[in-house]
Amino acid sequence: MNIIRNRAQEQFPTVLLTLLSIVQALALELLWEHIQESEYLFEATAQAFVSWAQISTTLFGIILIWVAYASHAMRFRWTPSTADSIYPFIIGLLEFLQIETLAPGMVGQWTVILAIILGIMVFVSHLIMRSARTSGANGDFFTKTNPATAKDFFAQITIVILLLLGGGYVWLSGNNGIISYLLIGAVFMVLVWQYISSATFWNSSLNDSQ
């Protein structure tokens, strides 16, 4: 194997996780500042309850992004492209924008941004898997796994589209009542499903490598 390519495959996971850690730390800092600066969060109101649900979901989303990247970095080795170093910045900027929409009456904008983040994560994960399949270091996994087809992404694509439509409706209509509350609940359930899928995939990978 080319020496530089081998060096890149071995060192890039550490570089990637270090970069992502910095970006996620900044996102968490912004989230904490939002909590400290929003006095209405500490009042016994329905709006405070909804806002805390939004904040909790945002935090869960940040954790889920870390889990997805960390599991890929520990599971596979691939030859990185320049874009692989750029995607964490794009995701980080979108996370910052999402935190800025943690305000009463902005559930629609918040949902649209989260849907875009989920869509990018699906795209990035697919690119990593495609690159990892070409490396012999991952043969134990990919010899037992068929290449992904469009059908394998149907659920993720459908979820992203539904969240975009739901968020877009709330955003454009200004309807921040019961529909927006249901939307936050739906987003949380989607993230829970994504986490369970990631955990299942991780456990399956460990069992297959034994």
N, C-alpha and C positions, 0 to 999 in steps of 0.2 A: 504494500500500500504506500502511496505517496506520503512522505514524512510529514509535510505540512498538513495534509488532510487528516492523517492519524492524530496529529497534535490538536487540530481543531475539534475533532470528534471527542477527544478525551477531556479537553479543557473547557469547551463551550458550555456544557451543563452547569459548571460552577460559575462561569461568567454570567450566564443567563439568570440563575437563581439570585446571584448577588445584585444584578441590575433590577430584577423584579422586586427584591426585598426593599430596595431604596424607594422605588415607585410606590409600592404598597404602604410603606411606612409614611410617606407623604400624604397618601390618601387617608390613612387612619388619623394622622395629625389634623387634617382638614375636618374630618368627621368629628373629632373631639372638640375642636374649636367651635364648630357649629352647635354642638350640645351646650357648651359653656355660654355661648352668646345668645342662645334662644331661651329667654326667660319663660316663655309660654309653655315650654316643655315640663316645667315643674309646677304647673297648675293642674288642679283636678277637673279637667275638661275633656270633652269628647275629641276635640282637635288635638290635644296633647297625646291622647291614647293613639290616635291615628298616626301622628308624627313619630311616636316611638316605634310603632309597627314598621313605618317606612325606614327609620334609622336602623332598626334591627335587621331588616331585609337587606339594606345596603351593606351592612357589616358582613352578613352571611355571604353576599355576592363577592365581596373582596376576598374573604377566606376561600371561597370556591375557586376563584381564579388562581390563587396560590396553590391549592390542592391539584388543580389540573396541570399547571406547569411543573410542579414538583414531581408529580407522578410520572410525567413524560420524561423529565430529566433523569430520574432514577431508573426508569424502566428501559429506555432506549439510548442508543448512540446514533447520531446522524451527522452528515456533513452540513454545517450551517451555511445559510446564505446571509447576505447583508440585511435582508428584510427581517430575518429572525431576530436581529438586534433592535429593530425599529418597532415591531409590534408591541412590546411591553410599554413603550412610550405612548403609542396611540391609545392603548387600553387605559393607561394611567391618566391621560388627558380626558378621556371620556368619563373615567371615574370622578375626576375633579369636577367636571361639568354636572355629573349626576348629583354630587354632594351639594352643589350650588342650587339645585332645584329642590332641595329638602326644605320646602317652605309651604305654608298653607296655600292651597289653590294651584299647586304646580305638580300634581300627581301625574297628569298626562305627559308633561315634558319628562319627568323622572322615568316613567315607564318606557317611553320611546328611546331614551338614551340607554337604558338597561337592555332593551331588546337589541339595539345595535351592538352593544358589548357582547351579548350572547352570540349574535351572528358572527362577529369577528372571532370569538373563541372557537366556534365550530370550524370556521375556515382555517384558523391557525393550527388547530389539532389535526385536521386532515392533512395539511401540508407537512407537519412533523411526521405523521405516520407514513406518508408517501416517501419522504426522504429516508426514514428509518428502515423501510422495507428494502431499500437498495443496498443497505449495509449488511455484510455477512455477520456482524457482531450480534444482530438481532434475529438470526436464523431460527433459534429455538422457538421464538414466538410466531414469526410470520409463516413458517412452514406449516403451522397448524391453523392459520387464520387466512381466509380468503380475502382478496382485495375488496375494499369497500365500494359499493355501488350507490347510485342516487337513492335507491330505496332505503339504504341504511341511514340516510340523513333525513328521511321524510318527517319523523317526529320532531327533530330539532328545528327544521325549516318551518314546519307548521306552527310550532310554538312561537318562533320569532315573528312570523307574519301576524298571528293572532294578537301578540302583545303590541306590535306596531299599530294594528288597527284599533285595538282597545285604547291604547295610549293616545293615538291621534284623535280619536273621537272625544275623549275627555278634554284633551288640550284645546281642540277647535271649538267644541261646544261650550266649554266652561262649566261643564257638569261635574262638580266636585262633591256630590252627595254620595248616595249609597253605591253608585256605580264605581266611583273612585275607590271606595272602601273595598268593594269586591275585587277590584283590579289589584290592589296591594296584596290581598289574600291569595289571588291567583299567582302573582309573581313569586310570593314566598313558597307556594307549593311547587312551582316550577324549579326553583333553586333546590328545594329538598329532593326532588326527583333527580336533578342533575347530580347532586351529591351522592345519592344512593347508587346511581349508575356508575359514577367514578369509583366508588368504593368497591362495587361488585367487579368492575373491570380490573381493578388493582389486585384484588384477591384472586381472581381468575389467572392473572399473569403470574403471580407468585406460585400458584399451584401447578401451572403448566411448566414452570421452570424447574420443578423438583425432579 
